[in-house]
């Protein structure tokens, strides 16, 4: 009985793409505690992901390579605009992600920088730049995001005076801020966001209006938002209200 219910729940989530826990309780006539246990069991398969108040189909979690193809031109323009904030002798953090790594395609190879990162793509690009001092965060490689996660002692990040942090997010909302669904990535993001002198978010238009499980920074914490030119009006207004520099490409 339970095995069949789990299968039916998973099929239902994939058909609806995005469902709330309350909807699942009503549809399958079970308690919220039962649904939570069922969801936790399905999560182990990696076919769904928790978001605020519910779950989404893994169709939303396509491979890093495929995500890199989606909105490629838009992400490249966002990366190009963000790279303009990099100055000589900066210590910058570049987050893992298909948009943040595009910064490396346009950085001046003669620029003297210190780059702190957990992104494999950023590491590979920075390794070829003779004037870049490269620092790597994370002890465990996460294949799905081509990133390193896990820091044995988060206090180790406190020694870095990060001038600018170029961040990514799985979802961005005014209510729940900059969100991520992986606990190990979240810990790095949150620590860096608190330390950086300037917090810069790179996000394509697909990220807005979505919330995932963990908030690593409030939207109002941003100093700069680099995004596409179709940003919803309420986000534009929030940037004005909070003194966030809005760069649209």
C-alpha positions as CSV (number, residue, x, y, z in Angstrom):
1,X,0.0,0.0,0.0
2,X,2.7,2.5,1.0
3,X,4.9,1.5,-2.0
4,X,2.0,2.2,-4.4
5,X,1.2,5.5,-2.6
6,X,4.8,6.6,-2.9
7,X,4.8,5.8,-6.6
8,X,1.5,7.7,-7.1
9,X,2.7,10.7,-5.2
10,X,5.9,10.9,-7.3
11,X,3.9,10.5,-10.5
12,X,1.5,13.3,-9.4
13,X,4.4,15.7,-8.6
14,X,5.9,15.1,-12.0
15,X,2.6,15.7,-13.8
16,X,2.0,18.9,-11.9
17,X,5.6,20.1,-11.8
18,X,5.1,22.1,-8.6
19,X,2.7,21.2,-5.7
20,X,2.1,22.1,-2.1
21,X,2.1,19.8,0.8
22,X,-1.6,20.7,1.5
23,X,-2.5,19.7,-2.0
24,X,-0.8,16.4,-1.6
25,X,-2.6,15.8,1.7
26,X,-5.9,16.5,0.1
27,X,-5.3,14.4,-3.0
28,X,-4.0,11.3,-1.2
29,X,-6.2,11.7,1.9
30,X,-3.4,11.4,4.4
31,X,-2.0,13.6,7.2
32,X,0.7,16.2,6.7
33,X,3.1,14.1,8.9
34,X,2.5,11.1,6.6
35,X,3.1,13.3,3.5
36,X,6.3,14.7,5.0
37,X,7.6,11.1,5.6
38,X,6.7,10.1,2.1
39,X,8.3,13.1,0.6
40,X,11.5,12.5,2.6
41,X,11.6,9.0,1.2
42,X,11.1,10.1,-2.4
43,X,13.7,12.8,-2.0
44,X,16.3,10.1,-1.5
45,X,15.8,9.1,-5.2
46,X,16.7,12.7,-6.3
47,X,13.7,12.9,-8.5
48,X,12.1,15.8,-6.6
49,X,13.2,18.8,-4.6
50,X,11.7,20.6,-1.6
51,X,10.7,24.2,-2.1
52,X,9.0,26.6,0.3
53,X,5.7,25.0,1.2
54,X,5.9,22.1,-1.2
55,X,7.9,20.2,-3.7
56,X,8.9,20.5,-7.4
57,X,9.6,17.8,-10.0
58,X,13.2,17.0,-10.8
59,X,12.4,18.3,-14.3
60,X,13.3,21.6,-12.7
61,X,16.7,20.1,-11.7
62,X,18.1,19.3,-15.1
63,X,21.8,18.6,-15.4
64,X,24.4,21.3,-15.1
65,X,25.3,20.9,-18.7
66,X,21.7,21.3,-19.9
67,X,21.2,24.3,-17.6
68,X,24.3,25.8,-19.1
69,X,22.7,25.6,-22.5
70,X,19.4,27.2,-21.4
71,X,19.4,31.0,-21.7
72,X,23.1,30.8,-22.7
73,X,23.2,34.3,-24.3
74,X,21.3,35.9,-21.4
75,X,23.7,34.3,-18.9
76,X,26.7,35.4,-20.9
77,X,25.5,39.0,-21.0
78,X,24.9,38.9,-17.2
79,X,28.4,37.6,-16.6
80,X,29.9,40.3,-18.9
81,X,28.1,43.0,-17.0
82,X,29.0,41.6,-13.6
83,X,32.7,41.4,-14.6
84,X,32.8,45.2,-14.9
85,X,32.6,45.4,-11.1
86,X,35.9,43.5,-10.8
87,X,38.9,45.8,-10.0
88,X,42.7,45.2,-9.7
89,X,43.8,43.6,-6.4
90,X,40.2,42.6,-5.4
91,X,39.6,39.5,-3.4
92,X,36.5,38.2,-4.9
93,X,34.3,35.2,-4.3
94,X,32.7,33.6,-7.4
95,X,29.9,31.2,-6.5
96,X,29.1,28.0,-8.3
97,X,26.5,28.2,-11.0
98,X,25.9,28.4,-14.7
99,X,25.7,32.2,-14.7
100,X,28.4,33.1,-12.3
101,X,31.1,31.1,-14.1
102,X,30.5,33.2,-17.3
103,X,32.4,36.0,-15.5
104,X,35.6,34.0,-16.2
105,X,35.1,34.3,-20.0
106,X,35.5,38.0,-20.0
107,X,37.9,38.8,-17.2
108,X,41.1,40.6,-18.2
109,X,43.8,37.9,-18.0
110,X,46.3,40.5,-17.0
111,X,44.3,41.7,-14.0
112,X,45.9,41.0,-10.6
113,X,43.2,39.3,-8.4
114,X,42.6,36.8,-5.6
115,X,39.7,34.5,-6.5
116,X,38.0,32.4,-3.8
117,X,35.6,29.9,-5.2
118,X,34.0,26.4,-4.9
119,X,33.2,26.2,-8.6
120,X,35.1,23.7,-10.7
121,X,34.7,25.7,-13.9
122,X,36.0,28.9,-12.2
123,X,38.9,26.9,-10.7
124,X,39.9,25.6,-14.2
125,X,39.6,29.0,-15.8
126,X,41.5,30.8,-13.0
127,X,44.3,28.2,-13.1
128,X,45.2,29.5,-16.5
129,X,45.5,33.1,-15.4
130,X,49.1,33.9,-14.3
131,X,48.2,36.9,-12.2
132,X,45.3,35.3,-10.2
133,X,45.9,33.9,-6.7
134,X,43.4,31.0,-6.5
135,X,41.8,29.9,-3.2
136,X,39.4,26.9,-3.2
137,X,36.5,26.3,-0.8
138,X,35.0,22.9,-0.1
139,X,36.3,19.4,0.5
140,X,33.7,17.3,-1.4
141,X,32.9,17.4,-5.1
142,X,29.2,17.6,-6.0
143,X,28.9,16.4,-9.6
144,X,25.4,17.7,-10.3
145,X,26.6,21.4,-9.8
146,X,30.3,21.0,-10.6
147,X,31.0,22.5,-7.3
148,X,32.9,21.7,-4.0
149,X,30.9,21.6,-0.8
150,X,31.6,20.9,2.8
151,X,33.8,23.0,5.0
152,X,35.0,21.2,8.2
153,X,35.2,24.5,10.1
154,X,33.2,27.4,8.8
155,X,35.3,29.7,10.8
156,X,38.0,29.2,8.2
157,X,36.1,31.4,5.9
158,X,36.2,34.3,8.4
159,X,39.8,35.0,7.7
160,X,39.1,36.2,4.1
161,X,38.3,39.8,3.6
162,X,36.1,39.4,0.5
163,X,35.7,42.7,-1.4
164,X,33.0,41.4,-3.7
165,X,30.9,38.2,-3.7
166,X,29.4,37.2,-7.1
167,X,26.5,35.0,-6.0
168,X,24.0,32.6,-7.6
169,X,20.7,31.4,-6.2
170,X,18.3,28.6,-7.0
171,X,15.4,30.9,-6.3
172,X,14.9,34.6,-5.6
173,X,11.8,36.1,-3.9
174,X,11.1,39.3,-2.0
175,X,9.6,37.4,0.9
176,X,12.3,34.7,1.3
177,X,15.3,36.3,-0.3
178,X,18.1,34.4,-2.0
179,X,17.5,30.7,-1.6
180,X,19.2,27.4,-2.1
181,X,18.2,23.8,-1.5
182,X,21.5,22.1,-0.6
183,X,22.6,22.5,3.1
184,X,26.3,22.2,2.4
185,X,26.2,24.9,-0.4
186,X,23.9,27.0,1.8
187,X,26.5,27.1,4.6
188,X,29.2,28.4,2.3
189,X,26.8,30.9,0.6
190,X,25.6,32.3,4.0
191,X,29.1,32.7,5.4
192,X,30.4,34.5,2.3
193,X,27.3,36.7,2.1
194,X,27.8,37.9,5.6
195,X,31.5,38.6,5.1
196,X,31.5,40.3,1.7
197,X,31.8,44.1,1.5
198,X,29.7,44.1,-1.6
199,X,27.1,41.4,-2.4
200,X,26.4,41.0,-6.1
201,X,23.7,38.6,-7.3
202,X,23.7,37.2,-10.9
203,X,20.3,35.8,-11.8
204,X,18.5,35.2,-15.0
205,X,14.8,35.9,-15.2
206,X,13.9,32.3,-14.5
207,X,15.0,32.6,-10.9
208,X,12.6,35.2,-9.7
209,X,9.4,34.4,-7.9
210,X,10.8,31.1,-6.7
211,X,11.7,30.0,-3.2
212,X,13.6,26.9,-2.2
213,X,14.3,25.4,1.2
214,X,17.1,27.6,2.6
215,X,17.5,31.4,2.7
216,X,21.2,32.4,2.7
217,X,20.6,36.2,2.4
218,X,17.7,38.6,2.4
219,X,16.9,40.4,-0.9
220,X,17.6,43.7,0.9
221,X,21.1,42.6,1.7
222,X,22.1,42.9,-1.9
223,X,24.3,45.8,-3.1
224,X,24.0,45.0,-6.8
225,X,21.6,42.9,-8.8
226,X,22.7,41.9,-12.3
227,X,19.8,40.4,-14.3
228,X,17.8,40.5,-17.5
229,X,15.7,43.4,-18.7
230,X,12.4,41.7,-18.0
231,X,12.6,41.9,-14.2
232,X,9.2,42.1,-12.6
233,X,8.2,45.6,-11.5
234,X,8.0,44.7,-7.7
235,X,11.6,43.7,-7.8
236,X,12.6,46.9,-9.6
237,X,10.7,48.9,-6.9
238,X,12.4,46.9,-4.1
239,X,15.8,47.7,-5.6
240,X,15.0,51.4,-5.5
241,X,13.6,51.2,-1.9
242,X,16.7,49.3,-0.6
243,X,19.4,51.3,-2.5
244,X,20.3,48.2,-4.6
245,X,22.1,49.0,-7.8
246,X,20.1,47.4,-10.6
247,X,22.0,46.4,-13.8
248,X,19.8,44.9,-16.5
249,X,21.1,43.5,-19.7
